[in-house]
Amino acid sequence: MSDGRLLPKAAVEKCNITPVTSVIPVRSPVSPAILLFTLPWLLCAHLFVILYEEPHLRATFGTPYEAYCHSVRRWLPGRSPVA
């Protein structure tokens, strides 16, 4: 009978094999293709927000939007810059 190993328990005991019970961690490097896709995409998203979205919201909402912009961060959540 097998108890979750690749070989039956009797075969392991007969051959005096020590089964491997842990896996050696292997570091997987970040693929250059992921970086080549992600970095330009993030730059385009950043420019879209700064050059189009924020001016449009300022024109639409005026002073309340300005107050909102001064009370929150643009990208990273966390402590308020005003606090």
Secondary structure as a PSIPRED ss2 file (coil, helix, strand):
# PSIPRED VFORMAT (PSIPRED V4.0)

   1 M C   1.000  0.000  0.000
   2 S C   1.000  0.000  0.000
   3 D C   1.000  0.000  0.000
   4 G C   1.000  0.000  0.000
   5 R C   1.000  0.000  0.000
   6 L C   1.000  0.000  0.000
   7 L C   1.000  0.000  0.000
   8 P C   1.000  0.000  0.000
   9 K H   0.000  1.000  0.000
  10 A H   0.000  1.000  0.000
  11 A H   0.000  1.000  0.000
  12 V H   0.000  1.000  0.000
  13 E H   0.000  1.000  0.000
  14 K H   0.000  1.000  0.000
  15 C H   0.000  1.000  0.000
  16 N C   1.000  0.000  0.000
  17 I C   1.000  0.000  0.000
  18 T C   1.000  0.000  0.000
  19 P C   1.000  0.000  0.000
  20 V C   1.000  0.000  0.000
  21 T C   1.000  0.000  0.000
  22 S C   1.000  0.000  0.000
  23 V C   1.000  0.000  0.000
  24 I C   1.000  0.000  0.000
  25 P C   1.000  0.000  0.000
  26 V C   1.000  0.000  0.000
  27 R C   1.000  0.000  0.000
  28 S C   1.000  0.000  0.000
  29 P C   1.000  0.000  0.000
  30 V C   1.000  0.000  0.000
  31 S C   1.000  0.000  0.000
  32 P H   0.000  1.000  0.000
  33 A H   0.000  1.000  0.000
  34 I H   0.000  1.000  0.000
  35 L H   0.000  1.000  0.000
  36 L H   0.000  1.000  0.000
  37 F H   0.000  1.000  0.000
  38 T H   0.000  1.000  0.000
  39 L H   0.000  1.000  0.000
  40 P H   0.000  1.000  0.000
  41 W H   0.000  1.000  0.000
  42 L H   0.000  1.000  0.000
  43 L H   0.000  1.000  0.000
  44 C H   0.000  1.000  0.000
  45 A H   0.000  1.000  0.000
  46 H H   0.000  1.000  0.000
  47 L H   0.000  1.000  0.000
  48 F H   0.000  1.000  0.000
  49 V H   0.000  1.000  0.000
  50 I H   0.000  1.000  0.000
  51 L H   0.000  1.000  0.000
  52 Y H   0.000  1.000  0.000
  53 E H   0.000  1.000  0.000
  54 E H   0.000  1.000  0.000
  55 P H   0.000  1.000  0.000
  56 H H   0.000  1.000  0.000
  57 L H   0.000  1.000  0.000
  58 R H   0.000  1.000  0.000
  59 A H   0.000  1.000  0.000
  60 T H   0.000  1.000  0.000
  61 F H   0.000  1.000  0.000
  62 G C   1.000  0.000  0.000
  63 T H   0.000  1.000  0.000
  64 P H   0.000  1.000  0.000
  65 Y H   0.000  1.000  0.000
  66 E H   0.000  1.000  0.000
  67 A H   0.000  1.000  0.000
  68 Y H   0.000  1.000  0.000
  69 C H   0.000  1.000  0.000
  70 H H   0.000  1.000  0.000
  71 S H   0.000  1.000  0.000
  72 V C   1.000  0.000  0.000
  73 R C   1.000  0.000  0.000
  74 R C   1.000  0.000  0.000
  75 W C   1.000  0.000  0.000
  76 L C   1.000  0.000  0.000
  77 P C   1.000  0.000  0.000
  78 G C   1.000  0.000  0.000
  79 R C   1.000  0.000  0.000
  80 S C   1.000  0.000  0.000
  81 P C   1.000  0.000  0.000
  82 V C   1.000  0.000  0.000
  83 A C   1.000  0.000  0.000
